[in-house]
Amino acid sequence: MKNAVETIKNHRTYRHFKSTPLPAADVQTIIDCARQAPSWMNGQHYAIINITSPELRRKIAELQPANPQIGTCGTYLIFVADLHRADLCSRAAGGSYSAAGEPDSLITAVTDTALAAQNAVIAAESLGYATCYTGGIRNIAVELVDLLKLPKNTFPIVGLCIGEPDIEMKLKPRLPEQVVYSENVYPADTVISDGLLHYEQTMTEFGEAREKLPYREKFARYYSNTYAPNNIPLMKQQGWLTQTTGDSE
């Protein structure tokens, strides 16, 4: 088993897996580590769903053709932001709960979910496995709510593929430190812009096959459109956003 610092500094994303299932003991270790993640007020506002049904895994993979690794990895977990338990706690105390109109509730649940997911990644990679997040599941959130029988006040945030790598991957360069780290105040735009230009050149030289656009143009295009627009009405349906006039028409 690798130590934590070595594991984190050598992280890379794998998209090609052998179909060998993980031993149950290793899956349990990964789940145990995910559950030890810090959380707001010890609320642990997440749920982890292990997709063990081959038929269900196949359906999810078919809905995400850009992520075929969902169907081939040894274990596939879906991390769900979960405030349904907050509702149950409120009801047990004789009250009621609603996350709608409370942006901090959304931030809290997503943060807790992300911390648990990253703990799972570190644990899996420490055990020698490869990992790959599949954030694209947010594009099929409507279908996942139905397939996974997700109650109100929950939302699927990210999937995680874990398994034995079939193709080795290079360590990907990161943004220059001065772009993401500073002391006391946020870095100046000139520092960030210079760093972004340098990183764009670095990534062009790195030559990742999946990247078709220069780094800055990629994100300029991405953020010029709404990602997964169907999630707005779904988040209202699931109780995360306030319903507005005409939503039910």
Secondary structure in CASP SS format (residue, H / E / C, confidence):
PFRMAT SS
TARGET T0000
AUTHOR 0000-0000-0000
METHOD secondary structure of the structure
MODEL  1
M C 1.00
K C 1.00
N C 1.00
A H 1.00
V H 1.00
E H 1.00
T H 1.00
I H 1.00
K H 1.00
N C 1.00
H C 1.00
R C 1.00
T E 1.00
Y C 1.00
R C 1.00
H C 1.00
F E 1.00
K C 1.00
S C 1.00
T C 1.00
P C 1.00
L C 1.00
P C 1.00
A H 1.00
A H 1.00
D H 1.00
V H 1.00
Q H 1.00
T H 1.00
I H 1.00
I H 1.00
D H 1.00
C H 1.00
A H 1.00
R H 1.00
Q C 1.00
A C 1.00
P C 1.00
S C 1.00
W H 1.00
M H 1.00
N H 1.00
G C 1.00
Q C 1.00
H C 1.00
Y E 1.00
A E 1.00
I E 1.00
I E 1.00
N E 1.00
I C 1.00
T C 1.00
S C 1.00
P H 1.00
E H 1.00
L H 1.00
R H 1.00
R H 1.00
K H 1.00
I H 1.00
A H 1.00
E H 1.00
L H 1.00
Q C 1.00
P C 1.00
A C 1.00
N C 1.00
P C 1.00
Q H 1.00
I H 1.00
G H 1.00
T H 1.00
C C 1.00
G C 1.00
T E 1.00
Y E 1.00
L E 1.00
I E 1.00
F E 1.00
V E 1.00
A E 1.00
D E 1.00
L C 1.00
H H 1.00
R H 1.00
A H 1.00
D H 1.00
L H 1.00
C H 1.00
S H 1.00
R H 1.00
A H 1.00
A C 1.00
G C 1.00
G C 1.00
S C 1.00
Y C 1.00
S C 1.00
A C 1.00
A C 1.00
G C 1.00
E C 1.00
P H 1.00
D H 1.00
S H 1.00
L H 1.00
I H 1.00
T H 1.00
A H 1.00
V H 1.00
T H 1.00
D H 1.00
T H 1.00
A H 1.00
L H 1.00
A H 1.00
A H 1.00
Q H 1.00
N H 1.00
A H 1.00
V H 1.00
I H 1.00
A H 1.00
A H 1.00
E H 1.00
S H 1.00
L C 1.00
G C 1.00
Y C 1.00
A E 1.00
T E 1.00
C E 1.00
Y E 1.00
T E 1.00
G H 1.00
G H 1.00
I H 1.00
R H 1.00
N H 1.00
I H 1.00
A H 1.00
V H 1.00
E H 1.00
L H 1.00
V H 1.00
D H 1.00
L H 1.00
L C 1.00
K C 1.00
L C 1.00
P C 1.00
K C 1.00
N C 1.00
T E 1.00
F E 1.00
P E 1.00
I E 1.00
V E 1.00
G E 1.00
L E 1.00
C E 1.00
I E 1.00
G E 1.00
E C 1.00
P E 1.00
D C 1.00
I C 1.00
E C 1.00
M C 1.00
K C 1.00
L C 1.00
K C 1.00
P C 1.00
R C 1.00
L C 1.00
P C 1.00
E H 1.00
Q H 1.00
V H 1.00
V H 1.00
Y C 1.00
S C 1.00
E C 1.00
N C 1.00
V C 1.00
Y C 1.00
P C 1.00
A C 1.00
D H 1.00
T H 1.00
V H 1.00
I H 1.00
S H 1.00
D H 1.00
G H 1.00
L H 1.00
L H 1.00
H H 1.00
Y H 1.00
E H 1.00
Q H 1.00
T H 1.00
M H 1.00
T H 1.00
E H 1.00
F H 1.00
G C 1.00
E C 1.00
A C 1.00
R C 1.00
E C 1.00
K C 1.00
L C 1.00
P C 1.00
Y H 1.00
R H 1.00
E H 1.00
K H 1.00
F H 1.00
A H 1.00
R H 1.00
Y H 1.00
Y C 1.00
S C 1.00
N C 1.00
T C 1.00
Y C 1.00
A C 1.00
P C 1.00
N C 1.00
N H 1.00
I H 1.00
P H 1.00
L H 1.00
M H 1.00
K H 1.00
Q H 1.00
Q C 1.00
G C 1.00
W C 1.00
L C 1.00
T C 1.00
Q C 1.00
T C 1.00
T C 1.00
G C 1.00
D C 1.00
S C 1.00
E C 1.00
END
